Amino acid sequence: MGDVFTTGCGKFVMFFYRCPITNKRLKKQVSIGKLSETEATAKAKQLKKDLERTIDDGNYIVEDKPFKFALDGLKKIYLSKWELHQKDSNTGLRERTYNEYCEQLKIIGGNSNHNIKVFDKKLSDYKCSEITPPIANEVSKVFARDLNKNFNTKCWAKFVAACKLAIVENMGLKINPCLMVDRTNHQSKTRVIKKKAPTKQMVDKYLDHLEQVKNVGSNSCPRKDFTSKFNYIINLYSAHTGKRSNEIYGMLVKDVHLEKGFAEVNQVYCAKTGNIELTKTDKSERIVALTDRLIQGLQEWLAYLNNKEIPNPKGLLFPTMNGNYRNASNVLNRNIKLPAKKFGIDPSTLSVHQYRRHNNSRRKDAGHDGDRLRNQMGHEDQKMTDLYNTTWEDIKRDRKDINEAFSS
């Protein structure tokens, strides 16, 4: 046992031991505080005996760090991704996303206005070995109780990531305690009533109205004219293709083959990172047949972009007036729900996803078989090669059927 020594933080007693994993000679120091030298030495001896017993039992952990180290390690990872984005805008994390993630880590550590505490103690003050399944279960309860739905879900995901990092970096956590937590016990039991897909009559009348507004246009205000054209084509495209929103906003002009009547789906726009990414799975990559009405609408839309010389350096199918990617939330509220409200339709019944359900219903009513329906909706289990092996006769048959489904 070492002698008593003094640092700027107080007096300590130090002892040494050999790590059974790294075989290195390590040291531990015990704070004396208000203890006498004799009491502190006795305490250090007892700790040394407990450590030796832990080593013999096989429960030894190289280093037991505060959970704050895991949260800081996660922050460093996010920082490196943000720095990567500064070098290449097509990868990494945007600054806004990075700041959002850092704020969530503050909430988890108990260093925000939310003042999150687990058993009257901040999570950042816990040792990693103390994050046991009961503690993780309590964390889930506290998040569900004290945070809104958005922060609750996202902070839990970051907490799980921090636990995984603590295991990989050998910070004192041996198993992931989150795997043993059933979050459904802590979530709201309020039942969400699903809205029915918009009917054929409702959608067709709404599209006819938007087409009339589009044709009238506005010569006095270029932005209003542009908006009226976009309102029609985005609602028409969403309803007649049934594509997901991130698939729509990531579409390029070169992916649409109007002369053959189909569009390729091979990438998506990630609103979180602001990057173009591959589809989530191979089954999402597909070829979608286009209706005659949609082909005509796209031809008019592309001609309008060309005639008005709308900047489009990225070659997007639906660019903004300055040539950037569309914001999904803005499109939903300004270009789908707002015109619907003015037309007298309940805006909550329309969205890109509701159009997707509507498209699925129209195809079912037209008698499309399950395999071809899943193929067009992106739920097909076959790989992309199978989709590109589709014959021209198959594409013509799909076009014929989709035109029948959307004919008045």
C-alpha positions in Angstrom: 0.0 0.0 0.0 1.3 3.4 -0.9 1.8 6.4 1.2 -0.6 9.3 1.6 -0.1 11.9 -1.1 -1.7 15.3 -1.8 -3.1 16.8 -5.0 -5.0 19.9 -5.9 -8.2 17.9 -5.3 -7.3 16.6 -1.8 -5.5 13.7 -0.2 -5.4 10.1 -1.6 -4.0 6.7 -0.8 -2.7 4.7 -3.8 -2.3 1.0 -4.4 -1.2 -1.0 -7.4 -2.4 -4.2 -9.0 -1.9 -6.2 -12.3 -4.7 -6.2 -14.9 -5.6 -9.8 -15.8 -6.7 -8.8 -19.3 -3.9 -6.4 -20.4 -1.3 -7.8 -18.0 -0.3 -4.2 -17.2 0.5 -2.8 -13.8 -2.3 -0.4 -12.9 -2.9 1.9 -10.0 -6.0 2.9 -8.1 -6.3 5.9 -5.7 -8.7 6.2 -2.8 -9.8 9.7 -1.6 -9.2 10.2 2.1 -11.6 13.2 2.5 -12.4 13.6 6.1 -11.1 10.1 7.0 -8.0 9.7 9.1 -4.9 8.3 7.5 -5.5 4.9 9.3 -9.1 4.7 8.2 -8.2 5.6 4.6 -5.5 3.0 4.5 -7.9 0.4 5.8 -10.5 1.4 3.2 -7.9 1.1 0.5 -6.9 -2.4 1.7 -10.5 -3.5 1.6 -11.0 -2.1 -1.9 -7.9 -4.0 -3.0 -9.2 -7.3 -1.6 -12.6 -6.7 -3.4 -10.7 -6.0 -6.6 -8.7 -9.2 -6.3 -11.9 -11.2 -5.6 -13.5 -9.6 -8.7 -10.6 -10.7 -10.8 -10.7 -14.3 -9.4 -14.5 -14.4 -10.1 -14.0 -13.3 -13.7 -16.1 -10.2 -13.3 -13.2 -7.8 -13.8 -13.7 -4.7 -16.0 -10.6 -3.0 -17.3 -11.9 0.5 -16.6 -15.2 1.7 -15.3 -15.7 5.2 -16.6 -18.6 7.6 -16.0 -21.4 7.3 -18.6 -20.5 10.9 -19.6 -17.5 9.4 -21.4 -19.8 7.4 -23.7 -22.0 10.5 -24.4 -18.8 12.5 -25.2 -17.6 9.7 -27.4 -20.8 9.8 -29.4 -20.5 13.5 -29.7 -17.0 13.1 -31.2 -18.4 10.7 -33.8 -21.1 13.2 -34.8 -18.5 16.0 -34.9 -16.3 13.9 -37.3 -19.4 13.4 -39.6 -20.1 17.1 -39.6 -16.5 17.9 -40.5 -16.8 15.3 -43.3 -19.9 17.1 -44.6 -18.0 20.4 -44.7 -15.5 18.7 -47.1 -18.1 16.8 -49.1 -21.7 18.1 -49.0 -23.0 14.7 -50.3 -22.0 12.8 -47.1 -21.8 13.3 -43.3 -24.1 15.4 -41.1 -25.4 18.9 -41.8 -24.7 21.5 -39.2 -28.3 21.7 -38.2 -28.5 17.9 -37.7 -25.2 17.9 -35.8 -26.5 20.6 -33.4 -29.8 18.7 -33.0 -27.9 15.5 -32.0 -25.7 17.4 -29.5 -28.8 18.9 -27.9 -30.3 15.4 -27.5 -27.0 14.2 -25.8 -27.3 17.2 -23.4 -30.9 16.1 -22.5 -29.7 12.5 -21.9 -26.8 13.7 -19.7 -29.2 15.9 -17.6 -27.5 19.1 -18.7 -30.5 20.8 -20.4 -33.6 22.6 -19.2 -35.4 19.3 -19.2 -33.3 18.4 -16.1 -33.5 14.6 -16.7 -32.6 12.6 -13.6 -32.8 8.8 -12.9 -33.4 8.1 -9.3 -32.4 11.7 -8.4 -29.1 11.4 -10.3 -28.0 12.6 -13.7 -27.1 9.9 -16.2 -23.8 11.5 -16.9 -22.9 11.0 -13.2 -23.5 7.2 -13.3 -20.6 4.8 -13.8 -21.0 2.7 -17.0 -21.2 -0.5 -14.9 -24.1 1.1 -13.0 -26.2 1.3 -16.2 -28.0 -2.0 -15.6 -31.3 -3.2 -17.1 -33.3 -1.8 -14.1 -31.6 1.6 -14.7 -32.2 1.4 -18.4 -35.9 0.6 -17.7 -36.2 3.6 -15.5 -34.5 5.8 -18.2 -37.2 4.7 -20.6 -39.9 5.6 -18.1 -38.4 9.0 -17.4 -38.0 9.8 -21.1 -41.6 8.8 -21.8 -42.8 10.9 -18.8 -40.8 14.0 -19.1 -40.1 14.4 -22.8 -42.4 15.0 -25.8 -42.9 12.3 -28.4 -40.2 13.6 -30.6 -37.5 13.9 -28.0 -38.6 10.7 -26.3 -37.9 8.6 -29.3 -34.8 10.3 -30.5 -33.1 10.5 -27.0 -33.8 6.9 -26.4 -32.1 6.0 -29.7 -29.0 8.1 -28.7 -29.0 6.4 -25.2 -28.9 3.0 -26.9 -26.1 4.1 -29.2 -24.1 5.4 -26.2 -24.5 2.1 -24.4 -23.2 0.2 -27.5 -20.3 2.6 -27.6 -19.5 2.0 -23.9 -19.4 -1.8 -24.6 -17.2 -1.5 -27.7 -14.8 1.0 -26.1 -14.6 -1.1 -22.9 -15.8 1.7 -20.6 -17.2 -0.6 -18.0 -20.4 -1.9 -19.7 -20.5 -5.6 -20.5 -24.0 -6.0 -22.0 -26.5 -3.6 -23.6 -29.1 -3.1 -20.9 -31.5 -1.6 -23.4 -32.1 -5.0 -25.1 -34.0 -6.1 -22.0 -36.3 -3.0 -21.9 -39.9 -3.2 -23.3 -40.7 0.4 -24.2 -44.3 -0.4 -25.1 -45.0 -0.6 -21.4 -44.0 3.1 -21.1 -45.6 4.6 -24.2 -49.0 6.2 -24.5 -51.8 3.8 -25.0 -53.9 6.3 -26.9 -55.2 4.6 -30.0 -54.5 6.4 -33.3 -57.4 6.1 -35.7 -56.1 5.6 -39.2 -57.7 7.9 -41.8 -59.2 6.2 -44.8 -57.5 6.7 -48.2 -59.0 9.5 -50.2 -61.7 8.4 -52.6 -61.5 8.3 -56.4 -64.1 11.0 -56.8 -62.4 13.3 -54.3 -59.0 13.0 -55.9 -60.1 13.3 -59.5 -62.2 16.4 -58.7 -59.3 18.0 -56.8 -56.8 17.2 -59.7 -59.2 18.7 -62.2 -59.5 21.9 -60.1 -55.7 22.2 -59.8 -55.4 21.7 -63.5 -57.8 24.6 -64.2 -55.9 26.8 -61.8 -52.6 25.8 -63.5 -53.9 26.6 -66.9 -55.1 30.1 -65.8 -51.7 30.8 -64.2 -50.6 34.3 -63.3 -48.8 36.6 -65.7 -48.3 39.3 -63.0 -46.5 37.2 -60.5 -43.9 34.6 -61.6 -43.8 32.9 -58.2 -47.6 32.4 -58.2 -47.5 31.0 -61.7 -44.7 28.6 -60.7 -46.6 27.5 -57.6 -49.8 26.8 -59.5 -48.0 24.7 -62.0 -46.1 22.8 -59.2 -49.3 22.3 -57.1 -50.9 20.4 -60.0 -47.9 18.3 -61.0 -46.9 17.2 -57.5 -50.4 16.2 -56.6 -50.9 14.4 -59.9 -47.5 12.7 -59.7 -48.1 11.5 -56.1 -51.6 10.2 -56.8 -50.7 8.4 -60.1 -47.4 6.8 -59.1 -48.0 6.1 -55.4 -44.3 6.7 -54.7 -42.9 7.6 -51.3 -42.1 11.3 -50.6 -38.3 10.8 -50.4 -38.4 8.9 -53.7 -40.3 11.8 -55.3 -38.1 14.6 -54.1 -34.9 12.7 -55.1 -36.2 12.1 -58.7 -34.0 13.3 -61.5 -35.2 14.3 -65.0 -33.0 11.5 -66.5 -34.9 8.9 -64.5 -38.2 9.6 -66.2 -38.7 8.0 -69.6 -41.7 9.7 -71.0 -41.4 8.2 -74.5 -41.7 4.7 -73.0 -44.0 5.6 -70.1 -42.1 4.7 -67.0 -39.9 6.1 -64.3 -37.0 4.5 -62.5 -36.7 4.6 -58.7 -33.1 4.1 -57.7 -32.3 6.8 -55.1 -34.0 8.9 -52.4 -33.5 12.3 -50.9 -32.8 12.2 -47.2 -34.2 15.3 -45.6 -32.3 14.6 -42.4 -28.8 14.8 -43.9 -29.7 16.7 -47.1 -28.0 14.0 -49.2 -29.1 11.8 -52.1 -28.9 8.2 -50.9 -29.6 4.7 -52.2 -33.0 3.3 -51.5 -33.4 1.6 -48.2 -33.6 -1.9 -49.6 -33.2 -3.5 -53.0 -37.0 -4.1 -53.2 -37.6 -0.3 -53.1 -35.7 0.0 -56.4 -38.2 -0.5 -59.2 -39.7 0.7 -62.4 -43.1 2.6 -62.1 -45.5 2.8 -65.0 -46.9 6.3 -65.8 -50.4 7.2 -66.9 -51.1 9.1 -70.1 -52.4 12.0 -68.1 -49.2 12.1 -65.9 -47.0 11.8 -69.0 -48.8 14.9 -70.5 -48.5 16.7 -67.2 -44.8 16.0 -67.0 -44.2 17.1 -70.5 -45.9 20.4 -69.8 -44.0 20.8 -66.5 -40.5 20.2 -68.1 -41.4 22.5 -71.0 -42.4 25.2 -68.5 -39.1 24.8 -66.6 -37.2 25.1 -69.8 -39.1 28.0 -71.2 -38.9 30.0 -67.9 -35.2 29.1 -67.6 -35.7 27.9 -64.0 -32.2 27.1 -62.7 -31.8 23.3 -62.2 -28.0 22.5 -61.8 -28.8 19.1 -60.1 -31.2 18.0 -62.9 -34.1 17.5 -60.4 -37.6 16.7 -61.6 -39.2 19.0 -59.1 -36.7 21.7 -58.2 -37.5 24.9 -56.3 -37.4 28.2 -58.1 -33.7 28.5 -57.3 -32.9 24.9 -58.3 -32.6 23.3 -54.8 -34.2 20.2 -53.3 -37.8 20.4 -52.1 -38.6 20.5 -48.4 -41.0 17.7 -47.7 -42.8 19.6 -44.9 -43.3 22.7 -47.0 -44.6 20.7 -50.0 -47.1 18.9 -47.7 -48.4 22.1 -46.1 -48.2 24.6 -48.9 -48.7 22.6 -52.1 -51.0 19.7 -51.0 -53.0 20.7 -47.9 -53.4 24.4 -48.4 -54.9 24.1 -51.9 -57.1 21.3 -50.7 -58.4 23.5 -47.8 -59.2 26.3 -50.3 -61.0 23.8 -52.5 -63.1 22.6 -49.6 -61.4 19.3 -48.8 -60.4 18.3 -45.3 -56.6 18.8 -45.6 -55.9 16.0 -43.1 -57.1 13.5 -45.7 -54.4 14.4 -48.2 -50.6 13.8 -48.1 -48.0 12.0 -50.2 -48.6 8.8 -48.1 -52.4 9.1 -48.4 -51.9 9.4 -52.2 -49.8 6.2 -51.9 -52.7 4.4 -50.2 -55.1 5.9 -52.7 -53.0 4.6 -55.6 -52.9 1.1 -54.0 -56.7 1.1 -53.6 -57.2 2.2 -57.3 -55.0 -0.6 -58.5 -56.7 -3.2 -56.3 -60.1 -2.1 -57.6 -58.9 -2.4 -61.2 -58.0 -6.0 -60.5 -54.2 -5.9 -60.4 -52.7 -9.1 -59.0 -50.7 -9.1 -55.8 -47.3 -9.6 -57.4 -47.5 -6.8 -59.9 -49.1 -4.5 -57.3 -46.2 -5.1 -54.9 -43.8 -4.5 -57.7 -45.2 -1.1 -58.6 -45.6 0.0 -55.0 -42.0 -1.1 -54.1 -43.0 -4.0 -51.9 -41.6 -6.7 -54.2 -39.2 -9.2 -52.7 -37.3 -9.6 -56.0 -34.0 -7.8 -56.6 -33.3 -4.9 -58.9 -32.0 -7.2 -61.6 -35.4 -8.9 -61.9 -37.0 -5.5 -62.3 -34.8 -4.5 -65.1 -35.3 -7.9 -66.8 -39.0 -6.8 -67.2 -39.9 -7.1 -70.9 -41.3 -4.2 -72.9 -44.6 -6.2 -73.2 -44.8 -6.2 -69.4 -44.3 -2.4 -69.2 -47.0 -1.9 -71.9 -49.3 -4.1 -69.9 -48.6 -2.1 -66.7 -49.3 1.1 -68.6 -52.5 -0.2 -70.0 -53.7 -1.3 -66.6 -52.7 1.8 -64.7 -54.5 3.9 -67.4 -57.6 1.8 -66.9 -57.4 2.2 -63.1 -57.2 6.1 -63.4 -59.6 6.5 -66.2 -62.8 8.4 -65.4 
